[in-house]
Amino acid sequence: MMESSPRETALSWLQRVRINKRRLTQNPIVFANNESNTDHQDSHTEESDQFQVNTVNMIQLAHETFTNNTVNLLDIQMRLERYKRTKHLPLHLESNLLSSFSIGTQIDFLNGNVEIQSKLPSVATELLMILVANYAASTSVSCLKLQESQSGGGHVYILDPEYRFHPFQLENYIRIAVYKRWNQSEPFRKEYLNEYSSIEEERDIEKDIQGILHRIHILHPSNIHQDGIALLEQIEEPCMIVMNDLSSFQNVNRMYESLGKGLSGVHDFIRQLKRLNSDKVCVVGARYITGDMDLDSSHTLSYYQDGLEKLMTQSVAIMETLVDSPEYHEGYDYVALNVKSLHSNSDTDASGSMTNRRMENLVQGKMYPFSITSNGVKCKVGL
């Protein structure tokens, strides 16, 4: 049976045509108090979808691009290119603004809501610190110097029950990420600002670093789930939620759950996470597992399922490179296996351990050799 074509009224059709026609004659990017954007701004109404360059919109768009949600950015780029061809204008300022956004986490094997699984707590924690630094710097708008009063960025909330985050390392990664962000946005600043000295820039970079540190909130919970519920009620969006060492309380949670379903607070915490706006909140975590992670081994990987893995769009297994392996001779210290899900119920037995079938799937996953340096993650393209 053939499906009928969708119907619309003549009024909605006329409104849609008018909006599309206006989109063709409007600059899709509007700068506040900028005379270069006066063309067709008189027709700007609530129905128009021009991108208003302000702190809130810039932070949100930066958050989306960091999480690889590039729908809005690509739409603005496409409309800008079409407008440039129609008006025969170079529009360097708008193009440089869009080029200042970082797409992705800048770590090839970590994107979206990701869970890191490893027997190496220090390595997983360092990856989380680099992720935090990259997110905080990528969503900061201070480098754009839109107005003297415009600053800010995405917030980061870290649940670190085992005190694994190191403040000096975190500051170092933030400083590196901020300098990369300022270098990336330099073409826009040169186009936007008439005069801006290097002394002013160094001063503003230090202010940006201090502002980022102020927007990173660290909690050392006695229970990562029960204390996490209180935290979720106070967060500011857009933000990144980082849960380090998810396995810290698995024995305690098992005990509570054996006494009564829901006593551990895990399910309440998961429900609160699901209620958050997925377009404004990014969730990452690290779980330290036991068992043999040698891909050539017949042993299984053991883990504790608490439901949080179902919220993750990506799971990554981290292990050391094998001696005499190709990655070892190329100078890489670790290998990341990018697997869609390490917790598929169909691939686990009743005890909650990974089966040999899952190990085969691990081998088939994409492999990313990498090393952690003072400048961040040095990664080889996935195999």
HELIX and SHEET records of a PDB file:
HELIX    1   1 ALA A   10  THR A   25  1                                  16    
HELIX    2   2 GLU A   35  ASN A   37  5                                   3    
HELIX    3   3 GLN A   41  SER A   43  5                                   3    
HELIX    4   4 THR A   55  PHE A   66  1                                  12    
HELIX    5   5 VAL A   71  LYS A   87  1                                  17    
HELIX    6   6 HIS A   92  SER A   99  1                                   8    
HELIX    7   7 PRO A  121  SER A  138  1                                  18    
HELIX    8   8 SER A  142  LEU A  144  5                                   3    
HELIX    9   9 PRO A  167  GLN A  184  1                                  18    
HELIX   10  10 GLU A  186  TYR A  192  1                                   7    
HELIX   11  11 SER A  198  HIS A  214  1                                  17    
HELIX   12  12 GLN A  226  LEU A  232  1                                   7    
HELIX   13  13 GLN A  250  LEU A  259  1                                  10    
HELIX   14  14 VAL A  266  ARG A  275  1                                  10    
HELIX   15  15 LEU A  308  LEU A  311  5                                   4    
HELIX   16  16 PRO A  326  HIS A  329  1                                   4    
HELIX   17  17 ASN A  345  ASP A  347  5                                   3    
HELIX   18  18 ASN A  356  GLN A  364  1                                   9    
SHEET    1   A 2 ILE A  29  PHE A  31  0                                        
SHEET    2   A 2 PHE A  51  VAL A  53  1                                        
SHEET    1   B 9 ILE A 216  LEU A 219  0                                        
SHEET    2   B 9 HIS A 155  LEU A 159  1                                        
SHEET    3   B 9 CYS A 239  MET A 243  1                                        
SHEET    4   B 9 VAL A 281  TYR A 288  1                                        
SHEET    5   B 9 VAL A 114  SER A 118  1                                        
SHEET    6   B 9 GLN A 314  GLU A 320  1                                        
SHEET    7   B 9 TYR A 334  VAL A 339 -1                                        
SHEET    8   B 9 LYS A 366  THR A 373 -1                                        
SHEET    9   B 9 GLY A 376  CYS A 379 -1                                        
SHEET    1   C 2 THR A 290  GLY A 291  0                                        
SHEET    2   C 2 LEU A 301  SER A 302 -1                                        
END                                                                             
